[in-house]
Every structure is written in structure tokens, then in C-alpha cells.
Amino acid sequence: MHHTNKKKWKNMNFRDRVRGAIAGACIGDALGAPTERFSTVEILDRFGGYVESVAPPFYPDYETKRPLAPYYKGDGHITDDSMMIESLISVYTEVRDHLDAFTFSENIIPELIEKKRYIPELQKDDLLIHRLFFAEKWLVHRLFYGHVDPREAGVGNIVNCGAAMYMAPVGVINAGNPMGAYQEAIEISGAHQSSFGREAAGAFAASVAQAFVPGTTPLDVAEVAIELSHDGTKSALEAVVKAAKGVKNWKEAIPVLRKAFTPFDTMAEEYREPHLDSRKPSRRLSIEEYPIAIGMLIAGGGRYRESVLGGVNYGRDADSIASMAGAMAGAMNGIDEIPVDWMTEVERESKRDFNKLSDELFDVAIHINELDKSRHSLVKAKQAEIFSTVEG
């Protein structure tokens, strides 16, 4: 059940897998948008069964129906998860090197408050700041208006998956180097998040980096994440991964993974009614989206379709779960494993070209890899000279 077809790796190249990771994240996001904030029971009732393709909005009167108004979530529309991924790719394209908190902060702000783009949920061209949730607007408040040191600007924000949800490009830039991905994501996400929100950003980036390793399996991805993560994030991953090993498919996984994760949750069982301790810093708790995405990757045997549909039908923050699962499965399997009808419809309705977007990241990843080779050669030469003088 939980295996990967290793023969397939011989026929995939890095570009295919970068396309798989980025398109996989964005398409998972679009499929999960209509089911976001709802329970699996509500999803089954509304759609007459599990959602297994692009679906319409949960509420036909989405323009006025609270609490979703006025966002058009459904019919293949990507959400802020994907648009923040686009923004991070633009930052990498501008900097053309690894990012630190300062280069990230300097370049992410224009993406949010100056650059117009088509926003599918608003059905118009607009600034991204007008679509973002409060946790992402925090970047503008703290960095642009507050002039806070970007290494600590995330402190005080509500703790959620806001930074983790767009860290897939960090995993691509550090493909095959999970520790490097973890460290870079921890560094830049400090401008946005703190506590377990920041920790999840680092661990998720590491998972994507590991997913590029030839022949890797879902359990390999999970084990790397557990090894690198800390506190509640590590504990939640351990619990969810253990539970995921015992299920046969994503449908069976939904209640099992939910039960395994519940002790680490910061949200109430009724997702739309958070309790008084929700979204506060903690060393014991975890965001839900990332561990569940890992669990669905395992439950789905690493296959793209199954991993994403598990996230879509889990509900709650379904778009982020499906997006993270899609990024990991896409990196493992490549672009050809993404259903063509899903990609065609999401690209058309969201007015996007995911291969073009992915190729921008591919080009800069190749460039940064060459820089790394040169830098590492210089460091090794210096170290060899230094350590050759050690006595004895």
C-alpha cells in the first residue's frame, strides 16, 4: 500500500518534479477551497458524497453568505495559499539566491501592496493585500508600517499555517537538502510567524526537499520531518504518522487522523468557533494542516490524486492541507501524475499557467545550485588548509 514505483524515477527529471510540486500545490489548493472550514459530514451532505474533482462553492450564494462572503471559493479558483506561493517565487526570481529574513521582507512587501494580479476569488485584478487573511496582512503591518526587525516580526501574530502554506518553493530551492530547507524556511518565516507556526514552515519545506530525493517514500518524507522538527510539531507528526500506517486509503484515514491529531489542536472541534486558547504560541501544540498532509501522503501511498483528495475531504482548513499534500506528492511523482482535467480546469478558471510559474522557479533553483557549488568548494578549500595545521 505505502510504496512508490521506483522504476518511474528513471524517467523523471528535475523540471518535471518542480512542475509537479508547484502545480500540485496550487491545484490541491483550488480543489480544497470549496470544502474549507467545513467538517467531512457537512461536505458529504452538501455534495452528496466525497468531493473527487473540481467542485462548485459550498454556498451557491457565496457573494453574500457569511462567513465566506465575498470570496468565490470553488469552480477551480486558487486561493491565497497559491498566490503567496507565486509571490515567494517572484522573490526568489528577484534575489536569485537563498533568502534571509531581510531579503525576504524587502521583496515580499511589493508583492503584497504594489503588484496587481488576477485574483480568482474576487473575479478581478487587484492587489493581493485585499485578499489576504489577517495573519498574512500582519507582514505589511509589521514590516512596512512598523519597521520591525524582520527576524522577529512574526512575534505577536496569531499562530497558524499562514507561513507554512507557501513554503514549497523553499523546498524546491533546497531540493535534496532537507536541513537546508528547514533552516531557510525557519529564517524567513520569522518575519511572519512564531512558535509552532514557524516550526511547521521549516518542517514542511524540509518535507518538500526530501520528496525530490530519487526513490523516496512517504515514510521517508515523514521520518525526515520528525527528525528535524521540535516540540508539539514533532509530537503531532509522530502521532499522525503512526495512525496513518494503519489505514488502507484516504477515506478511512479521515477520522483516524483527526483523532490522532486532536490532542495537539489549537482549534475547537467546531472549526468555525475557536476556543480561547486558539492560535496562541505553545511548545506543546501544532498547526493541523501540515501533519494531516503528511498523514494523507502516507494514506494515499504517495500518489498525487489520493493524497490531495484526502485533504479536500478532511475539511477544516482543507485547501491548505490539500495544497501541502499536493506539493509533496507532486515533487515525488512529477507533473504527469496530476490529473489533466484538474489542471486544465484550474488553470482556465484561475487564469494561470502553472508550468510557466514552475519554470521560473526551476531556472532560479539551477542558478542557486551553481552558486552553492562554488561557495562550498571555496569553504572546503579553506577548511582543508585550516585543519591541515592541527597538531597530532
Secondary structure as a PSIPRED ss2 file (coil, helix, strand):
# PSIPRED VFORMAT (PSIPRED V4.0)

   1 M C   1.000  0.000  0.000
   2 H C   1.000  0.000  0.000
   3 H C   1.000  0.000  0.000
   4 T C   1.000  0.000  0.000
   5 N C   1.000  0.000  0.000
   6 K H   0.000  1.000  0.000
   7 K H   0.000  1.000  0.000
   8 K H   0.000  1.000  0.000
   9 W H   0.000  1.000  0.000
  10 K H   0.000  1.000  0.000
  11 N H   0.000  1.000  0.000
  12 M C   1.000  0.000  0.000
  13 N C   1.000  0.000  0.000
  14 F H   0.000  1.000  0.000
  15 R H   0.000  1.000  0.000
  16 D H   0.000  1.000  0.000
  17 R H   0.000  1.000  0.000
  18 V H   0.000  1.000  0.000
  19 R H   0.000  1.000  0.000
  20 G H   0.000  1.000  0.000
  21 A H   0.000  1.000  0.000
  22 I H   0.000  1.000  0.000
  23 A H   0.000  1.000  0.000
  24 G H   0.000  1.000  0.000
  25 A H   0.000  1.000  0.000
  26 C H   0.000  1.000  0.000
  27 I H   0.000  1.000  0.000
  28 G H   0.000  1.000  0.000
  29 D H   0.000  1.000  0.000
  30 A H   0.000  1.000  0.000
  31 L H   0.000  1.000  0.000
  32 G H   0.000  1.000  0.000
  33 A H   0.000  1.000  0.000
  34 P H   0.000  1.000  0.000
  35 T H   0.000  1.000  0.000
  36 E C   1.000  0.000  0.000
  37 R C   1.000  0.000  0.000
  38 F C   1.000  0.000  0.000
  39 S C   1.000  0.000  0.000
  40 T H   0.000  1.000  0.000
  41 V H   0.000  1.000  0.000
  42 E H   0.000  1.000  0.000
  43 I H   0.000  1.000  0.000
  44 L H   0.000  1.000  0.000
  45 D H   0.000  1.000  0.000
  46 R H   0.000  1.000  0.000
  47 F H   0.000  1.000  0.000
  48 G C   1.000  0.000  0.000
  49 G C   1.000  0.000  0.000
  50 Y C   1.000  0.000  0.000
  51 V C   1.000  0.000  0.000
  52 E C   1.000  0.000  0.000
  53 S C   1.000  0.000  0.000
  54 V C   1.000  0.000  0.000
  55 A C   1.000  0.000  0.000
  56 P C   1.000  0.000  0.000
  57 P C   1.000  0.000  0.000
  58 F C   1.000  0.000  0.000
  59 Y C   1.000  0.000  0.000
  60 P C   1.000  0.000  0.000
  61 D C   1.000  0.000  0.000
  62 Y C   1.000  0.000  0.000
  63 E C   1.000  0.000  0.000
  64 T C   1.000  0.000  0.000
  65 K C   1.000  0.000  0.000
  66 R C   1.000  0.000  0.000
  67 P C   1.000  0.000  0.000
  68 L C   1.000  0.000  0.000
  69 A C   1.000  0.000  0.000
  70 P C   1.000  0.000  0.000
  71 Y C   1.000  0.000  0.000
  72 Y C   1.000  0.000  0.000
  73 K C   1.000  0.000  0.000
  74 G C   1.000  0.000  0.000
  75 D C   1.000  0.000  0.000
  76 G C   1.000  0.000  0.000
  77 H C   1.000  0.000  0.000
  78 I C   1.000  0.000  0.000
  79 T C   1.000  0.000  0.000
  80 D H   0.000  1.000  0.000
  81 D H   0.000  1.000  0.000
  82 S H   0.000  1.000  0.000
  83 M H   0.000  1.000  0.000
  84 M H   0.000  1.000  0.000
  85 I H   0.000  1.000  0.000
  86 E H   0.000  1.000  0.000
  87 S H   0.000  1.000  0.000
  88 L H   0.000  1.000  0.000
  89 I H   0.000  1.000  0.000
  90 S H   0.000  1.000  0.000
  91 V H   0.000  1.000  0.000
  92 Y H   0.000  1.000  0.000
  93 T H   0.000  1.000  0.000
  94 E H   0.000  1.000  0.000
  95 V H   0.000  1.000  0.000
  96 R C   1.000  0.000  0.000
  97 D C   1.000  0.000  0.000
  98 H C   1.000  0.000  0.000
  99 L C   1.000  0.000  0.000
 100 D C   1.000  0.000  0.000
 101 A H   0.000  1.000  0.000
 102 F H   0.000  1.000  0.000
 103 T H   0.000  1.000  0.000
 104 F H   0.000  1.000  0.000
 105 S H   0.000  1.000  0.000
 106 E H   0.000  1.000  0.000
 107 N H   0.000  1.000  0.000
 108 I H   0.000  1.000  0.000
 109 I H   0.000  1.000  0.000
 110 P H   0.000  1.000  0.000
 111 E H   0.000  1.000  0.000
 112 L H   0.000  1.000  0.000
 113 I H   0.000  1.000  0.000
 114 E C   1.000  0.000  0.000
 115 K C   1.000  0.000  0.000
 116 K E   0.000  0.000  1.000
 117 R E   0.000  0.000  1.000
 118 Y E   0.000  0.000  1.000
 119 I E   0.000  0.000  1.000
 120 P C   1.000  0.000  0.000
 121 E C   1.000  0.000  0.000
 122 L C   1.000  0.000  0.000
 123 Q C   1.000  0.000  0.000
 124 K E   0.000  0.000  1.000
 125 D E   0.000  0.000  1.000
 126 D E   0.000  0.000  1.000
 127 L E   0.000  0.000  1.000
 128 L H   0.000  1.000  0.000
 129 I H   0.000  1.000  0.000
 130 H H   0.000  1.000  0.000
 131 R C   1.000  0.000  0.000
 132 L C   1.000  0.000  0.000
 133 F C   1.000  0.000  0.000
 134 F H   0.000  1.000  0.000
 135 A H   0.000  1.000  0.000
 136 E H   0.000  1.000  0.000
 137 K H   0.000  1.000  0.000
 138 W H   0.000  1.000  0.000
 139 L H   0.000  1.000  0.000
 140 V H   0.000  1.000  0.000
 141 H H   0.000  1.000  0.000
 142 R H   0.000  1.000  0.000
 143 L H   0.000  1.000  0.000
 144 F H   0.000  1.000  0.000
 145 Y H   0.000  1.000  0.000
 146 G C   1.000  0.000  0.000
 147 H C   1.000  0.000  0.000
 148 V C   1.000  0.000  0.000
 149 D C   1.000  0.000  0.000
 150 P C   1.000  0.000  0.000
 151 R C   1.000  0.000  0.000
 152 E C   1.000  0.000  0.000
 153 A C   1.000  0.000  0.000
 154 G C   1.000  0.000  0.000
 155 V C   1.000  0.000  0.000
 156 G C   1.000  0.000  0.000
 157 N C   1.000  0.000  0.000
 158 I C   1.000  0.000  0.000
 159 V C   1.000  0.000  0.000
 160 N C   1.000  0.000  0.000
 161 C C   1.000  0.000  0.000
 162 G C   1.000  0.000  0.000
 163 A C   1.000  0.000  0.000
 164 A H   0.000  1.000  0.000
 165 M H   0.000  1.000  0.000
 166 Y H   0.000  1.000  0.000
 167 M C   1.000  0.000  0.000
 168 A H   0.000  1.000  0.000
 169 P H   0.000  1.000  0.000
 170 V H   0.000  1.000  0.000
 171 G H   0.000  1.000  0.000
 172 V H   0.000  1.000  0.000
 173 I H   0.000  1.000  0.000
 174 N C   1.000  0.000  0.000
 175 A C   1.000  0.000  0.000
 176 G C   1.000  0.000  0.000
 177 N C   1.000  0.000  0.000
 178 P H   0.000  1.000  0.000
 179 M H   0.000  1.000  0.000
 180 G H   0.000  1.000  0.000
 181 A H   0.000  1.000  0.000
 182 Y H   0.000  1.000  0.000
 183 Q H   0.000  1.000  0.000
 184 E H   0.000  1.000  0.000
 185 A H   0.000  1.000  0.000
 186 I H   0.000  1.000  0.000
 187 E H   0.000  1.000  0.000
 188 I H   0.000  1.000  0.000
 189 S H   0.000  1.000  0.000
 190 G C   1.000  0.000  0.000
 191 A C   1.000  0.000  0.000
 192 H C   1.000  0.000  0.000
 193 Q C   1.000  0.000  0.000
 194 S C   1.000  0.000  0.000
 195 S H   0.000  1.000  0.000
 196 F H   0.000  1.000  0.000
 197 G H   0.000  1.000  0.000
 198 R H   0.000  1.000  0.000
 199 E H   0.000  1.000  0.000
 200 A H   0.000  1.000  0.000
 201 A H   0.000  1.000  0.000
 202 G H   0.000  1.000  0.000
 203 A H   0.000  1.000  0.000
 204 F H   0.000  1.000  0.000
 205 A H   0.000  1.000  0.000
 206 A H   0.000  1.000  0.000
 207 S H   0.000  1.000  0.000
 208 V H   0.000  1.000  0.000
 209 A H   0.000  1.000  0.000
 210 Q H   0.000  1.000  0.000
 211 A H   0.000  1.000  0.000
 212 F C   1.000  0.000  0.000
 213 V C   1.000  0.000  0.000
 214 P C   1.000  0.000  0.000
 215 G C   1.000  0.000  0.000
 216 T C   1.000  0.000  0.000
 217 T C   1.000  0.000  0.000
 218 P H   0.000  1.000  0.000
 219 L H   0.000  1.000  0.000
 220 D H   0.000  1.000  0.000
 221 V H   0.000  1.000  0.000
 222 A H   0.000  1.000  0.000
 223 E H   0.000  1.000  0.000
 224 V H   0.000  1.000  0.000
 225 A H   0.000  1.000  0.000
 226 I H   0.000  1.000  0.000
 227 E H   0.000  1.000  0.000
 228 L H   0.000  1.000  0.000
 229 S C   1.000  0.000  0.000
 230 H C   1.000  0.000  0.000
 231 D H   0.000  1.000  0.000
 232 G H   0.000  1.000  0.000
 233 T H   0.000  1.000  0.000
 234 K H   0.000  1.000  0.000
 235 S H   0.000  1.000  0.000
 236 A H   0.000  1.000  0.000
 237 L H   0.000  1.000  0.000
 238 E H   0.000  1.000  0.000
 239 A H   0.000  1.000  0.000
 240 V H   0.000  1.000  0.000
 241 V H   0.000  1.000  0.000
 242 K H   0.000  1.000  0.000
 243 A H   0.000  1.000  0.000
 244 A H   0.000  1.000  0.000
 245 K C   1.000  0.000  0.000
 246 G C   1.000  0.000  0.000
 247 V C   1.000  0.000  0.000
 248 K C   1.000  0.000  0.000
 249 N C   1.000  0.000  0.000
 250 W H   0.000  1.000  0.000
 251 K H   0.000  1.000  0.000
 252 E H   0.000  1.000  0.000
 253 A H   0.000  1.000  0.000
 254 I H   0.000  1.000  0.000
 255 P H   0.000  1.000  0.000
 256 V H   0.000  1.000  0.000
 257 L H   0.000  1.000  0.000
 258 R H   0.000  1.000  0.000
 259 K H   0.000  1.000  0.000
 260 A H   0.000  1.000  0.000
 261 F H   0.000  1.000  0.000
 262 T H   0.000  1.000  0.000
 263 P H   0.000  1.000  0.000
 264 F H   0.000  1.000  0.000
 265 D C   1.000  0.000  0.000
 266 T C   1.000  0.000  0.000
 267 M C   1.000  0.000  0.000
 268 A C   1.000  0.000  0.000
 269 E C   1.000  0.000  0.000
 270 E C   1.000  0.000  0.000
 271 Y C   1.000  0.000  0.000
 272 R C   1.000  0.000  0.000
 273 E C   1.000  0.000  0.000
 274 P C   1.000  0.000  0.000
 275 H C   1.000  0.000  0.000
 276 L C   1.000  0.000  0.000
 277 D C   1.000  0.000  0.000
 278 S C   1.000  0.000  0.000
 279 R C   1.000  0.000  0.000
 280 K C   1.000  0.000  0.000
 281 P C   1.000  0.000  0.000
 282 S C   1.000  0.000  0.000
 283 R C   1.000  0.000  0.000
 284 R C   1.000  0.000  0.000
 285 L C   1.000  0.000  0.000
 286 S C   1.000  0.000  0.000
 287 I C   1.000  0.000  0.000
 288 E C   1.000  0.000  0.000
 289 E H   0.000  1.000  0.000
 290 Y H   0.000  1.000  0.000
 291 P H   0.000  1.000  0.000
 292 I H   0.000  1.000  0.000
 293 A H   0.000  1.000  0.000
 294 I H   0.000  1.000  0.000
 295 G H   0.000  1.000  0.000
 296 M H   0.000  1.000  0.000
 297 L H   0.000  1.000  0.000
 298 I H   0.000  1.000  0.000
 299 A H   0.000  1.000  0.000
 300 G C   1.000  0.000  0.000
 301 G C   1.000  0.000  0.000
 302 G C   1.000  0.000  0.000
 303 R C   1.000  0.000  0.000
 304 Y H   0.000  1.000  0.000
 305 R H   0.000  1.000  0.000
 306 E H   0.000  1.000  0.000
 307 S H   0.000  1.000  0.000
 308 V H   0.000  1.000  0.000
 309 L H   0.000  1.000  0.000
 310 G H   0.000  1.000  0.000
 311 G H   0.000  1.000  0.000
 312 V H   0.000  1.000  0.000
 313 N H   0.000  1.000  0.000
 314 Y H   0.000  1.000  0.000
 315 G C   1.000  0.000  0.000
 316 R C   1.000  0.000  0.000
 317 D C   1.000  0.000  0.000
 318 A H   0.000  1.000  0.000
 319 D H   0.000  1.000  0.000
 320 S H   0.000  1.000  0.000
 321 I H   0.000  1.000  0.000
 322 A H   0.000  1.000  0.000
 323 S H   0.000  1.000  0.000
 324 M H   0.000  1.000  0.000
 325 A H   0.000  1.000  0.000
 326 G H   0.000  1.000  0.000
 327 A H   0.000  1.000  0.000
 328 M H   0.000  1.000  0.000
 329 A H   0.000  1.000  0.000
 330 G H   0.000  1.000  0.000
 331 A H   0.000  1.000  0.000
 332 M H   0.000  1.000  0.000
 333 N H   0.000  1.000  0.000
 334 G C   1.000  0.000  0.000
 335 I H   0.000  1.000  0.000
 336 D H   0.000  1.000  0.000
 337 E H   0.000  1.000  0.000
 338 I C   1.000  0.000  0.000
 339 P C   1.000  0.000  0.000
 340 V H   0.000  1.000  0.000
 341 D H   0.000  1.000  0.000
 342 W H   0.000  1.000  0.000
 343 M H   0.000  1.000  0.000
 344 T H   0.000  1.000  0.000
 345 E H   0.000  1.000  0.000
 346 V H   0.000  1.000  0.000
 347 E H   0.000  1.000  0.000
 348 R H   0.000  1.000  0.000
 349 E H   0.000  1.000  0.000
 350 S H   0.000  1.000  0.000
 351 K C   1.000  0.000  0.000
 352 R C   1.000  0.000  0.000
 353 D C   1.000  0.000  0.000
 354 F H   0.000  1.000  0.000
 355 N H   0.000  1.000  0.000
 356 K H   0.000  1.000  0.000
 357 L H   0.000  1.000  0.000
 358 S H   0.000  1.000  0.000
 359 D H   0.000  1.000  0.000
 360 E H   0.000  1.000  0.000
 361 L H   0.000  1.000  0.000
 362 F H   0.000  1.000  0.000
 363 D H   0.000  1.000  0.000
 364 V H   0.000  1.000  0.000
 365 A H   0.000  1.000  0.000
 366 I H   0.000  1.000  0.000
 367 H H   0.000  1.000  0.000
 368 I H   0.000  1.000  0.000
 369 N H   0.000  1.000  0.000
 370 E H   0.000  1.000  0.000
 371 L H   0.000  1.000  0.000
 372 D H   0.000  1.000  0.000
 373 K H   0.000  1.000  0.000
 374 S H   0.000  1.000  0.000
 375 R H   0.000  1.000  0.000
 376 H H   0.000  1.000  0.000
 377 S H   0.000  1.000  0.000
 378 L H   0.000  1.000  0.000
 379 V H   0.000  1.000  0.000
 380 K H   0.000  1.000  0.000
 381 A H   0.000  1.000  0.000
 382 K H   0.000  1.000  0.000
 383 Q H   0.000  1.000  0.000
 384 A H   0.000  1.000  0.000
 385 E H   0.000  1.000  0.000
 386 I H   0.000  1.000  0.000
 387 F H   0.000  1.000  0.000
 388 S C   1.000  0.000  0.000
 389 T C   1.000  0.000  0.000
 390 V C   1.000  0.000  0.000
 391 E C   1.000  0.000  0.000
 392 G C   1.000  0.000  0.000
